[in-house]
Amino acid sequence: MALVKALIEILDKAAIDPRRGLLPIIPVQFNPPEMTFSKGAQIAEIAIPGLDSPILQFIRGQNEKLTLELFFDTTTLLKITPALADVRLMTNSIYQLAKIQPRTHSIPVIRFYMGASIQFKAIVENVQQKFTLFNQLGTPLRANVSVTFREYKTLEEQISGTNFQSPDHTKRRVVQRGETLSQIAAEEYDDPEEWRRIADANPDVVTNPRRLAPGAVLEIPPIDLLGASVVKR
């Protein structure tokens, strides 16, 4: 079975610029020997006098990160095509991913692939080039490129991907095309007649319960122990 090469796909099509080395697909010369995935959470400490340790309160999650090191070597090109032996011709496209692009005024969103099992949508948070071999003219021929990818999710992806199960906690939900309030109430409360709860909690969003704007974010109010909705004013 042939080796599946890792690659980086630029998802922001407007950021693609061959003059800057940004092609739709950026190949990786050698697969990374190891990868590190990390995930954290922001925790607040609540100090209470007299206790041995503070009470910990979860605030929010943090983006997952993927860190890896890539190796590039162009020494075999010295005798064949010396003009292409500069290893930066291969590494600069990755280095550019951490720079603001003039067409989008932002850094591009990418997806890192290695086979079918590893797909990581992200932006490049940090990149470092380390050149380890040069020719007589000072042209770099070998490089180690350390990259930290930071997970990227849109608001809609985060809301739809978060599994809020309890009806006694406030939720947020992105309206999909064709959905009605009664349909949403049936899914959230197991009762389509409870659509009024959602309408009352979203007076600026819900103007017609049967015609919701796709992409609108609805607040799904919690239910207290007595079954009454809790609507924030």
GROMACS elastic network, one bead per residue, 0.5 to 0.9 nm:
[ bonds ]
;  ai    aj funct       b0    kb
    1     4     6  0.88551   500
    4    31     6  0.85622   500
    4   114     6  0.69371   500
    4   115     6  0.57692   500
    5    27     6  0.78733   500
    5    28     6  0.69363   500
    5    29     6  0.78619   500
    5    30     6  0.72924   500
    5    31     6  0.61712   500
    5   113     6  0.84748   500
    5   114     6  0.63965   500
    5   115     6  0.72397   500
    6    27     6  0.69379   500
    6    28     6  0.56921   500
    6    29     6  0.82063   500
    6    30     6  0.77130   500
    6    31     6  0.57375   500
    6    32     6  0.81147   500
    6   112     6  0.74726   500
    6   113     6  0.55221   500
    6   115     6  0.69321   500
    7    25     6  0.68658   500
    7    26     6  0.58280   500
    7    28     6  0.53554   500
    7    29     6  0.88399   500
    7    31     6  0.88034   500
    7   111     6  0.84974   500
    7   112     6  0.60806   500
    7   113     6  0.54306   500
    7   114     6  0.66664   500
    8    24     6  0.84020   500
    8    25     6  0.57883   500
    8    26     6  0.50053   500
    8    27     6  0.64342   500
    8    28     6  0.76205   500
    8    94     6  0.85971   500
    8   110     6  0.66529   500
    8   111     6  0.57810   500
    8   113     6  0.62540   500
    8   114     6  0.89613   500
    9    23     6  0.83471   500
    9    24     6  0.58515   500
    9    26     6  0.62737   500
    9    27     6  0.87008   500
    9   109     6  0.87844   500
    9   110     6  0.54848   500
    9   111     6  0.52036   500
    9   112     6  0.64713   500
    9   113     6  0.78638   500
   10    13     6  0.67583   500
   10    15     6  0.77884   500
   10    16     6  0.72332   500
   10    22     6  0.80119   500
   10    23     6  0.74810   500
   10    24     6  0.53448   500
   10    25     6  0.64437   500
   10    26     6  0.78813   500
   10    97     6  0.89919   500
   10   108     6  0.67827   500
   10   109     6  0.62999   500
   10   111     6  0.66056   500
   10   112     6  0.89711   500
   11    14     6  0.87628   500
   11    15     6  0.84624   500
   11    16     6  0.89010   500
   11    24     6  0.77835   500
   11   108     6  0.72255   500
   11   109     6  0.55597   500
   11   110     6  0.51298   500
   11   111     6  0.69416   500
   11   121     6  0.88990   500
   12    15     6  0.54697   500
   12    16     6  0.71900   500
   12    24     6  0.89220   500
   12   104     6  0.85058   500
   12   108     6  0.56531   500
   12   109     6  0.57731   500
   12   110     6  0.72996   500
   13    16     6  0.54594   500
   13    24     6  0.74165   500
   13   108     6  0.86764   500
   14    17     6  0.80927   500
   14   103     6  0.65080   500
   14   104     6  0.65281   500
   14   108     6  0.87950   500
   15    22     6  0.74930   500
   15    23     6  0.89843   500
   15   101     6  0.63454   500
   15   102     6  0.79927   500
   15   103     6  0.60545   500
   15   104     6  0.60640   500
   15   105     6  0.89916   500
   15   106     6  0.86092   500
   15   107     6  0.81274   500
   15   108     6  0.62419   500
   15   109     6  0.89934   500
   16    20     6  0.84711   500
   16    21     6  0.84038   500
   16    22     6  0.51585   500
   16    23     6  0.56032   500
   16    24     6  0.62154   500
   16   103     6  0.87531   500
   16   108     6  0.87353   500
   17    20     6  0.55567   500
   17    21     6  0.64698   500
   17    23     6  0.63564   500
   17    24     6  0.86841   500
   17   101     6  0.89759   500
   17   103     6  0.88110   500
   18    22     6  0.51159   500
   18    23     6  0.55507   500
   18    24     6  0.88883   500
   19    22     6  0.73374   500
   20    23     6  0.85890   500
   20    92     6  0.82857   500
   20    93     6  0.71497   500
   20    96     6  0.75487   500
   21    26     6  0.87531   500
   21    89     6  0.79612   500
   21    90     6  0.85676   500
   21    92     6  0.68513   500
   21    94     6  0.85062   500
   21    96     6  0.77619   500
   22    25     6  0.80704   500
   22    26     6  0.73907   500
   22    92     6  0.88710   500
   22    93     6  0.55457   500
   22    94     6  0.81763   500
   22    96     6  0.74743   500
   22    97     6  0.81187   500
   23    26     6  0.61216   500
   23    93     6  0.79657   500
   26    90     6  0.88973   500
   26    93     6  0.71094   500
   26    94     6  0.75436   500
   27    90     6  0.85223   500
   28    31     6  0.66584   500
   28    32     6  0.87717   500
   28    70     6  0.75407   500
   28    71     6  0.84707   500
   28    72     6  0.82360   500
   28    90     6  0.84724   500
   29    70     6  0.80605   500
   29    71     6  0.71918   500
   29    72     6  0.60870   500
   29    73     6  0.81267   500
   29    90     6  0.82937   500
   30    33     6  0.86672   500
   30    70     6  0.68875   500
   30    71     6  0.61883   500
   30    72     6  0.70144   500
   31    34     6  0.87068   500
   31    70     6  0.70533   500
   31    71     6  0.80717   500
   31   114     6  0.80312   500
   32    35     6  0.69783   500
   32    68     6  0.66123   500
   32    69     6  0.60022   500
   32    70     6  0.54104   500
   32    71     6  0.74167   500
   33    68     6  0.83892   500
   33    69     6  0.78958   500
   33    70     6  0.82941   500
   34    67     6  0.89214   500
   34    68     6  0.65690   500
   34    69     6  0.76993   500
   35    66     6  0.68894   500
   35    67     6  0.59061   500
   35    69     6  0.77801   500
   36    65     6  0.79468   500
   36    66     6  0.56069   500
   36    67     6  0.50937   500
   36    68     6  0.64374   500
   37    64     6  0.70308   500
   37    65     6  0.55759   500
   37    67     6  0.65099   500
   38    63     6  0.86816   500
   38    64     6  0.56716   500
   38    65     6  0.51555   500
   38    66     6  0.65883   500
   38    67     6  0.82571   500
   39    61     6  0.83273   500
   39    62     6  0.66306   500
   39    63     6  0.64796   500
   39    65     6  0.64095   500
   40    61     6  0.65018   500
   40    62     6  0.53324   500
   40    63     6  0.72627   500
   40    64     6  0.72067   500
   41    58     6  0.74141   500
   41    59     6  0.76091   500
   41    60     6  0.60741   500
   41    62     6  0.52092   500
   41    63     6  0.85626   500
   42    57     6  0.87582   500
   42    58     6  0.64267   500
   42    59     6  0.55069   500
   42    60     6  0.54482   500
   42    61     6  0.60186   500
   42    62     6  0.67832   500
   43    56     6  0.64095   500
   43    57     6  0.56267   500
   43    59     6  0.55672   500
   43    60     6  0.74989   500
   43    61     6  0.88753   500
   44    55     6  0.82878   500
   44    56     6  0.58411   500
   44    57     6  0.51160   500
   44    58     6  0.64268   500
   44    59     6  0.65999   500
   45    54     6  0.56622   500
   45    55     6  0.57857   500
   45    57     6  0.63913   500
   46    54     6  0.53090   500
   46    56     6  0.62217   500
   46    57     6  0.72189   500
   47    51     6  0.79800   500
   47    53     6  0.74594   500
   47    55     6  0.64258   500
   47    56     6  0.88609   500
   48    51     6  0.59450   500
   48    52     6  0.88465   500
   48    53     6  0.81207   500
   48    54     6  0.63242   500
   48    55     6  0.75252   500
   49    52     6  0.86249   500
   49    54     6  0.88737   500
   50    53     6  0.88157   500
   51    54     6  0.69492   500
   51    55     6  0.89094   500
   58    61     6  0.82180   500
   63   150     6  0.63924   500
   63   151     6  0.54282   500
   63   152     6  0.74814   500
   63   153     6  0.88223   500
   64   149     6  0.85605   500
   64   150     6  0.61749   500
   64   151     6  0.52516   500
   64   152     6  0.86261   500
   65   122     6  0.84579   500
   65   125     6  0.89837   500
   65   148     6  0.67311   500
   65   149     6  0.56137   500
   65   151     6  0.59049   500
   66   120     6  0.80600   500
   66   122     6  0.88591   500
   66   147     6  0.81383   500
   66   148     6  0.57043   500
   66   149     6  0.50238   500
   66   150     6  0.65427   500
   66   151     6  0.78547   500
   67   146     6  0.74955   500
   67   147     6  0.57844   500
   67   149     6  0.62710   500
   67   150     6  0.87512   500
   68   145     6  0.84344   500
   68   146     6  0.59613   500
   68   147     6  0.56308   500
   68   148     6  0.66922   500
   68   149     6  0.85604   500
   69   144     6  0.66100   500
   69   145     6  0.55471   500
   69   147     6  0.61882   500
   69   148     6  0.88476   500
   70   143     6  0.82207   500
   70   144     6  0.56780   500
   70   145     6  0.50356   500
   70   146     6  0.63374   500
   70   147     6  0.78781   500
   71   142     6  0.76338   500
   71   143     6  0.59744   500
   71   145     6  0.64138   500
   71   146     6  0.89101   500
   72    87     6  0.68708   500
   72    90     6  0.74902   500
   72    91     6  0.75064   500
   72   141     6  0.80955   500
   72   142     6  0.56053   500
   72   143     6  0.52517   500
   72   144     6  0.64802   500
   72   145     6  0.79925   500
   73    76     6  0.78202   500
   73    85     6  0.87440   500
   73    87     6  0.65701   500
   73   133     6  0.89639   500
   73   141     6  0.59400   500
   73   143     6  0.66859   500
   74    77     6  0.55292   500
   74    78     6  0.73376   500
   74    84     6  0.80320   500
   74    85     6  0.52783   500
   74    86     6  0.69560   500
   74    87     6  0.57472   500
   74    90     6  0.89292   500
   74   140     6  0.87760   500
   74   141     6  0.53148   500
   74   142     6  0.64527   500
   75    78     6  0.55734   500
   75    79     6  0.84388   500
   75    85     6  0.66452   500
   75    86     6  0.89506   500
   75    87     6  0.87009   500
   75   135     6  0.89668   500
   75   141     6  0.58906   500
   75   142     6  0.74951   500
   76    79     6  0.69513   500
   76    80     6  0.74419   500
   76    81     6  0.89582   500
   76    85     6  0.80024   500
   77    80     6  0.50447   500
   77    81     6  0.53260   500
   77    82     6  0.59552   500
   77    83     6  0.84490   500
   77    84     6  0.67791   500
   77    85     6  0.53247   500
   78    81     6  0.59232   500
   78    83     6  0.79549   500
   78    84     6  0.78910   500
   78    85     6  0.56424   500
   78   141     6  0.89757   500
   79    82     6  0.61514   500
   80    84     6  0.89380   500
   80    85     6  0.89892   500
   81    84     6  0.56729   500
   81    85     6  0.68289   500
   82    85     6  0.50895   500
   82    86     6  0.80475   500
   83    86     6  0.71390   500
   84    87     6  0.78232   500
   84    89     6  0.73598   500
   85    88     6  0.86601   500
   85    89     6  0.81330   500
   85   139     6  0.79856   500
   85   140     6  0.81012   500
   85   141     6  0.63822   500
   86    89     6  0.59310   500
   86    90     6  0.80713   500
   86   139     6  0.58686   500
   86   140     6  0.57143   500
   86   141     6  0.56808   500
   86   142     6  0.85698   500
   87    90     6  0.55342   500
   87    91     6  0.65052   500
   87    92     6  0.85978   500
   87   131     6  0.87134   500
   87   139     6  0.80554   500
   87   140     6  0.58544   500
   87   142     6  0.60884   500
   87   143     6  0.69534   500
   88    92     6  0.53248   500
   88    93     6  0.84116   500
   88   139     6  0.89437   500
   88   140     6  0.72141   500
   88   141     6  0.80590   500
   88   142     6  0.88109   500
   88   143     6  0.81966   500
   89    92     6  0.60228   500
   89    93     6  0.76157   500
   90    93     6  0.65581   500
   90    94     6  0.80417   500
   91    94     6  0.55515   500
   91    95     6  0.64002   500
   91    96     6  0.88428   500
   91   129     6  0.78143   500
   91   143     6  0.78375   500
   91   144     6  0.89386   500
   91   145     6  0.73850   500
   92    96     6  0.59736   500
   92    97     6  0.87588   500
   92   129     6  0.88662   500
   93    96     6  0.52303   500
   93    97     6  0.68984   500
   94    97     6  0.54045   500
   94    98     6  0.78415   500
   94   124     6  0.88286   500
   94   127     6  0.79456   500
   94   145     6  0.84390   500
   94   147     6  0.85653   500
   95    98     6  0.61109   500
   95    99     6  0.75575   500
   95   124     6  0.89935   500
   95   127     6  0.62580   500
   95   128     6  0.75444   500
   95   129     6  0.76592   500
   95   145     6  0.84329   500
   95   147     6  0.88497   500
   96    99     6  0.52151   500
   96   100     6  0.81180   500
   96   101     6  0.82296   500
   96   107     6  0.85745   500
   97   100     6  0.79268   500
   97   101     6  0.84002   500
   97   107     6  0.62379   500
   97   108     6  0.63417   500
   97   109     6  0.85372   500
   97   110     6  0.85242   500
   97   123     6  0.77468   500
   97   124     6  0.60887   500
   97   125     6  0.89048   500
   97   127     6  0.84630   500
   98   101     6  0.89966   500
   98   107     6  0.60245   500
   98   108     6  0.79940   500
   98   123     6  0.78112   500
   98   124     6  0.53848   500
   98   125     6  0.65316   500
   98   126     6  0.66301   500
   98   127     6  0.68728   500
   99   106     6  0.76721   500
   99   107     6  0.57317   500
   99   108     6  0.85004   500
   99   124     6  0.89690   500
  100   103     6  0.88425   500
  100   104     6  0.77502   500
  100   105     6  0.56799   500
  100   108     6  0.79362   500
  101   104     6  0.56653   500
  101   105     6  0.53553   500
  101   106     6  0.56312   500
  101   107     6  0.59465   500
  101   108     6  0.74839   500
  102   105     6  0.52599   500
  102   106     6  0.77159   500
  103   106     6  0.82413   500
  104   107     6  0.76307   500
  104   108     6  0.79821   500
  107   123     6  0.71944   500
  107   124     6  0.78679   500
  108   122     6  0.88939   500
  108   123     6  0.65205   500
  108   124     6  0.81714   500
  109   121     6  0.73242   500
  109   122     6  0.58745   500
  109   123     6  0.50208   500
  109   124     6  0.80258   500
  109   152     6  0.74445   500
  110   120     6  0.82347   500
  110   121     6  0.58299   500
  110   122     6  0.54974   500
  110   123     6  0.59444   500
  110   124     6  0.80449   500
  110   152     6  0.87307   500
  111   119     6  0.65371   500
  111   120     6  0.53152   500
  111   122     6  0.60071   500
  111   123     6  0.82016   500
  112   118     6  0.77054   500
  112   119     6  0.55998   500
  112   120     6  0.50725   500
  112   121     6  0.64801   500
  112   122     6  0.76992   500
  112   149     6  0.85826   500
  113   116     6  0.74110   500
  113   117     6  0.82763   500
  113   118     6  0.56700   500
  113   120     6  0.66832   500
  113   121     6  0.89809   500
  114   117     6  0.70883   500
  114   118     6  0.53080   500
  114   119     6  0.68087   500
  115   118     6  0.61011   500
  115   119     6  0.79629   500
  116   119     6  0.71478   500
  120   149     6  0.83076   500
  120   150     6  0.89444   500
  120   151     6  0.70733   500
  120   152     6  0.86740   500
  121   149     6  0.84483   500
  121   150     6  0.81940   500
  121   151     6  0.58842   500
  121   152     6  0.57830   500
  121   153     6  0.77255   500
  122   125     6  0.87528   500
  122   149     6  0.57152   500
  122   150     6  0.51083   500
  122   153     6  0.78550   500
  123   148     6  0.86402   500
  123   149     6  0.56629   500
  123   150     6  0.54077   500
  123   151     6  0.66222   500
  123   152     6  0.63141   500
  124   127     6  0.71108   500
  124   147     6  0.71138   500
  124   148     6  0.60136   500
  124   150     6  0.61337   500
  124   151     6  0.88848   500
  125   147     6  0.78093   500
  125   148     6  0.56195   500
  125   149     6  0.56874   500
  125   150     6  0.58290   500
  126   146     6  0.80085   500
  126   147     6  0.58146   500
  126   148     6  0.51235   500
  126   149     6  0.72733   500
  126   150     6  0.87949   500
  127   145     6  0.68987   500
  127   146     6  0.55712   500
  127   148     6  0.63979   500
  127   149     6  0.88148   500
  128   144     6  0.80698   500
  128   145     6  0.55384   500
  128   146     6  0.51204   500
  128   147     6  0.66134   500
  129   143     6  0.65466   500
  129   144     6  0.59300   500
  129   146     6  0.66475   500
  129   147     6  0.89460   500
  130   142     6  0.84165   500
  130   143     6  0.53682   500
  130   144     6  0.50990   500
  130   145     6  0.62821   500
  130   146     6  0.82269   500
  131   134     6  0.77855   500
  131   140     6  0.61681   500
  131   141     6  0.74781   500
  131   142     6  0.57129   500
  131   144     6  0.64880   500
  131   145     6  0.86471   500
  132   140     6  0.74700   500
  132   141     6  0.76196   500
  132   142     6  0.54923   500
  132   143     6  0.57621   500
  132   144     6  0.76156   500
  133   138     6  0.89052   500
  133   139     6  0.84228   500
  133   140     6  0.58129   500
  133   141     6  0.53907   500
  133   142     6  0.51278   500
  133   143     6  0.74923   500
  134   137     6  0.76169   500
  134   138     6  0.52914   500
  134   139     6  0.52234   500
  134   141     6  0.53264   500
  134   142     6  0.73069   500
  135   138     6  0.53148   500
  135   139     6  0.54401   500
  135   140     6  0.66498   500
  135   141     6  0.69176   500
  136   139     6  0.74245   500
  137   140     6  0.89530   500
  140   143     6  0.75244   500
  149   152     6  0.89929   500
  153   156     6  0.80240   500
  153   157     6  0.58168   500
  153   158     6  0.61901   500
  154   157     6  0.51328   500
  154   158     6  0.62654   500
  154   159     6  0.86896   500
  155   158     6  0.51980   500
  155   159     6  0.61818   500
  155   160     6  0.85581   500
  155   174     6  0.89087   500
  156   159     6  0.52283   500
  156   160     6  0.60018   500
  156   161     6  0.82334   500
  156   173     6  0.82286   500
  156   174     6  0.62499   500
  156   215     6  0.78563   500
  156   217     6  0.85188   500
  157   160     6  0.53210   500
  157   161     6  0.57709   500
  157   162     6  0.84376   500
  158   161     6  0.50867   500
  158   162     6  0.60191   500
  159   162     6  0.54153   500
  159   163     6  0.84255   500
  159   171     6  0.87506   500
  159   172     6  0.65786   500
  159   173     6  0.61274   500
  159   174     6  0.69498   500
  160   163     6  0.76867   500
  160   172     6  0.87059   500
  160   173     6  0.67584   500
  160   174     6  0.70132   500
  164   167     6  0.82332   500
  164   169     6  0.81624   500
  164   170     6  0.87848   500
  164   171     6  0.66977   500
  164   172     6  0.88494   500
  165   168     6  0.89704   500
  165   169     6  0.85340   500
  165   188     6  0.86413   500
  166   169     6  0.59475   500
  166   170     6  0.86892   500
  166   171     6  0.89492   500
  166   222     6  0.83933   500
  167   170     6  0.75187   500
  167   171     6  0.83140   500
  167   188     6  0.72127   500
  167   189     6  0.69000   500
  167   220     6  0.86921   500
  167   221     6  0.81118   500
  167   222     6  0.55054   500
  167   223     6  0.59039   500
  167   224     6  0.85613   500
  168   221     6  0.79852   500
  168   224     6  0.58779   500
  168   225     6  0.78409   500
  168   229     6  0.88737   500
  168   230     6  0.88872   500
  169   220     6  0.85282   500
  169   221     6  0.72285   500
  169   223     6  0.73231   500
  169   224     6  0.88216   500
  170   219     6  0.69811   500
  170   220     6  0.57486   500
  170   221     6  0.50057   500
  170   223     6  0.85656   500
  170   230     6  0.88444   500
  171   218     6  0.82887   500
  171   219     6  0.58485   500
  171   221     6  0.67321   500
  171   222     6  0.75556   500
  172   217     6  0.65101   500
  172   218     6  0.55187   500
  172   220     6  0.57124   500
  172   221     6  0.86771   500
  173   216     6  0.82520   500
  173   217     6  0.55562   500
  173   218     6  0.52319   500
  173   219     6  0.65796   500
  173   220     6  0.71715   500
  174   214     6  0.76694   500
  174   215     6  0.55798   500
  174   216     6  0.56677   500
  174   218     6  0.62947   500
  175   178     6  0.84831   500
  175   179     6  0.66519   500
  175   180     6  0.86237   500
  175   184     6  0.87872   500
  175   212     6  0.71115   500
  175   213     6  0.69292   500
  175   214     6  0.50915   500
  175   215     6  0.51738   500
  175   216     6  0.53808   500
  175   217     6  0.62925   500
  175   218     6  0.71468   500
  176   179     6  0.57795   500
  176   212     6  0.85134   500
  176   213     6  0.81066   500
  176   214     6  0.50699   500
  176   215     6  0.63352   500
  176   216     6  0.82866   500
  177   212     6  0.79425   500
  177   213     6  0.74373   500
  177   215     6  0.78761   500
  178   210     6  0.87966   500
  178   211     6  0.76813   500
  178   212     6  0.76261   500
  178   213     6  0.87511   500
  178   214     6  0.76680   500
  179   182     6  0.84949   500
  179   183     6  0.64679   500
  179   184     6  0.70739   500
  179   210     6  0.78379   500
  179   211     6  0.77243   500
  179   212     6  0.68200   500
  179   213     6  0.89044   500
  179   214     6  0.81300   500
  180   183     6  0.52314   500
  180   184     6  0.63348   500
  180   185     6  0.86420   500
  180   195     6  0.88613   500
  180   209     6  0.61680   500
  180   211     6  0.64313   500
  180   212     6  0.63780   500
  181   184     6  0.50549   500
  181   185     6  0.59981   500
  181   186     6  0.85174   500
  181   192     6  0.78535   500
  181   194     6  0.87164   500
  181   195     6  0.52942   500
  181   196     6  0.81272   500
  181   198     6  0.73372   500
  181   199     6  0.76399   500
  181   206     6  0.87553   500
  181   209     6  0.53888   500
  181   210     6  0.65422   500
  181   211     6  0.84717   500
  181   212     6  0.77518   500
  182   186     6  0.61204   500
  182   187     6  0.87064   500
  182   191     6  0.80103   500
  182   193     6  0.64635   500
  182   194     6  0.71667   500
  182   196     6  0.85299   500
  182   209     6  0.77881   500
  182   210     6  0.81226   500
  183   186     6  0.51476   500
  183   187     6  0.64621   500
  183   188     6  0.87484   500
  183   191     6  0.87869   500
  183   192     6  0.60767   500
  183   195     6  0.81052   500
  184   187     6  0.51462   500
  184   188     6  0.60649   500
  184   189     6  0.82782   500
  184   192     6  0.73832   500
  184   195     6  0.74288   500
  184   198     6  0.87658   500
  185   188     6  0.50722   500
  185   189     6  0.54499   500
  185   190     6  0.67528   500
  185   191     6  0.59588   500
  185   193     6  0.71874   500
  185   194     6  0.56580   500
  185   195     6  0.50720   500
  185   196     6  0.86023   500
  185   197     6  0.83387   500
  185   198     6  0.74984   500
  185   220     6  0.88209   500
  186   189     6  0.55154   500
  186   193     6  0.76821   500
  186   194     6  0.76227   500
  186   195     6  0.80652   500
  187   190     6  0.55137   500
  187   191     6  0.75395   500
  187   192     6  0.78975   500
  188   191     6  0.78653   500
  188   192     6  0.88903   500
  188   220     6  0.79685   500
  189   192     6  0.75714   500
  189   194     6  0.71453   500
  189   223     6  0.89887   500
  190   194     6  0.86180   500
  191   194     6  0.57758   500
  191   195     6  0.81691   500
  192   195     6  0.60010   500
  193   196     6  0.74030   500
  194   197     6  0.57444   500
  194   198     6  0.75910   500
  195   198     6  0.54922   500
  195   199     6  0.64370   500
  195   200     6  0.88277   500
  195   209     6  0.80784   500
  196   200     6  0.59894   500
  196   201     6  0.84832   500
  196   209     6  0.88168   500
  197   200     6  0.53578   500
  197   201     6  0.63424   500
  197   202     6  0.88494   500
  197   220     6  0.79246   500
  197   221     6  0.69109   500
  197   229     6  0.63811   500
  197   230     6  0.85802   500
  197   231     6  0.79452   500
  198   201     6  0.51334   500
  198   202     6  0.62741   500
  198   203     6  0.88210   500
  198   206     6  0.84946   500
  198   218     6  0.76348   500
  198   219     6  0.70436   500
  198   220     6  0.57784   500
  198   221     6  0.65492   500
  198   231     6  0.89304   500
  199   202     6  0.52361   500
  199   203     6  0.61213   500
  199   205     6  0.82236   500
  199   206     6  0.58415   500
  199   207     6  0.83714   500
  199   209     6  0.72855   500
  200   203     6  0.58021   500
  200   206     6  0.84760   500
  200   231     6  0.74292   500
  201   204     6  0.88722   500
  201   206     6  0.89918   500
  201   218     6  0.83190   500
  201   219     6  0.65987   500
  201   220     6  0.73317   500
  201   221     6  0.65613   500
  201   230     6  0.87050   500
  201   231     6  0.56600   500
  201   232     6  0.71014   500
  201   233     6  0.81789   500
  202   205     6  0.53479   500
  202   206     6  0.58840   500
  202   218     6  0.65560   500
  202   219     6  0.65763   500
  202   220     6  0.85933   500
  203   206     6  0.54974   500
  203   207     6  0.70949   500
  204   207     6  0.72630   500
  205   208     6  0.89067   500
  205   212     6  0.80957   500
  205   213     6  0.82505   500
  205   216     6  0.72419   500
  205   217     6  0.80216   500
  205   218     6  0.73774   500
  206   209     6  0.61649   500
  206   211     6  0.83771   500
  206   212     6  0.67257   500
  206   213     6  0.85436   500
  206   218     6  0.85943   500
  207   210     6  0.89883   500
  207   211     6  0.80313   500
  207   212     6  0.78866   500
  208   211     6  0.52619   500
  208   212     6  0.66338   500
  209   212     6  0.64864   500
  212   215     6  0.88976   500
  212   216     6  0.76341   500
  213   216     6  0.56998   500
  214   217     6  0.88005   500
  221   229     6  0.63723   500
  221   230     6  0.59870   500
  221   231     6  0.59893   500
  221   232     6  0.81861   500
  222   228     6  0.85334   500
  222   229     6  0.59319   500
  222   230     6  0.56852   500
  222   231     6  0.77495   500
  223   226     6  0.77162   500
  223   227     6  0.55089   500
  223   228     6  0.55813   500
  223   230     6  0.60534   500
  224   227     6  0.53797   500
  224   228     6  0.56605   500
  224   229     6  0.63440   500
  224   230     6  0.67150   500
  225   228     6  0.75494   500
  226   229     6  0.88545   500
